[in-house]
């Protein structure tokens, strides 16, 4: 395979540092190291310096935090996306954005190939490559983990030392993690035994629920067309608002998840997650929908959530079917306007109030007190007609 220039999705860690040098040697061409800032805690200047020292022709660091919240997190949460009824898709949603920027840089820099550091066992290889194909099928895709002979960490370390690539001297974490604005995920290592509880010291976005404040925190989230627009009456830009949700949720121990999920490639995988702001946002959003969405519309929309979530998890963000479903989901959100009050307490996020100018809840109809808008006698015929098939079935059995 002959390529002229490669753009590598680069983190500065051992794997992508080795890949950077390996690509340069294997393809004998310039390699651009590209890093996406989507909210992870990182010394970006150190990443830049290491990339250049390792042989990158150029290091590009793109600040994508605003776009991540507005164009990826919020659309997915308008759809109430959740994978296997638990996972809020923190890594899955980020991959298409990272890929989109990588393709943009490849076009801008005149590169004809893109590369990533995902292994051949996980979901990320699929997510990256389906995005590349969906955005620019002319690009050559290079996946080193599926082709090289560096099949162990020891071999990576030996390769790095032989080429004077700095190898971290800090104690290796007994798991791998992925961080962005929406979440932190932990997997592998000691977590591969699904019966082993995660160490409390592992968590970084949330305090232990046991150590959270002894008094509840109350918060009001205002929505417009399904998106959060204000906290406690203060209008805020999406990035600032979501950052604040993370802070409040983390301080109250909200958003931890320990699950075994089904990877797209076929195997089961144990993952531990922290998603404080996302957990609160989804809980409030769904609660507001209980008073603003029609019952039958909600049933149809809810039936589509698993399909939408599977598409995101499996890497089909840029597919026509995901875009079709997004339009359908967004259509239901035109009436999702109002405010939800949440009670945050020791890992629990509980809606305790909701209001909307477009509420379908009418106290005059629902009241247990005397009213003049609902004739209870109408229920007799309603019940009789709905019970007709049951009556016929019972008569058949009796006969």
Buried (B, 14 or more C-beta within 10 A) or exposed (E): EEBEBBBBBBBBBBBBBBBBBBBBEBBEBBBBBBBBBBBBEBEBEEBBEBBEEBBBBBBBBBEBBEBBBBBBBBBBBBBBBBBEEEBBBBBBBBBBBBBBBBBBBBBEBEBBBBBBBBEEBBBBBBBBBBBBBBBBEEBBBBBBBEEBEBEEEEEBBBBBEEBEBEBEEEEEEEBBBBBBBBBBBBBBBBBEEEEEEBEEEBBEBBBEBEEBEEEBBEBBBBBEEBBBBBBEEEEBEBBEBBBBBBEBBBBBBBBBBBBEBEBBEEEEBBBBBBBBBBBBBBBBBBBBBBBBBEEEEBEEBBEBBBEBBBBBBBBBBBBEEBEEBBEBBBEBBEBBBBBBBBBBBBBBBEBEEBBBEEBEEEEEEEEEEEEEEEEEEEEEEEEEEEEEEEEEEEEEEEE
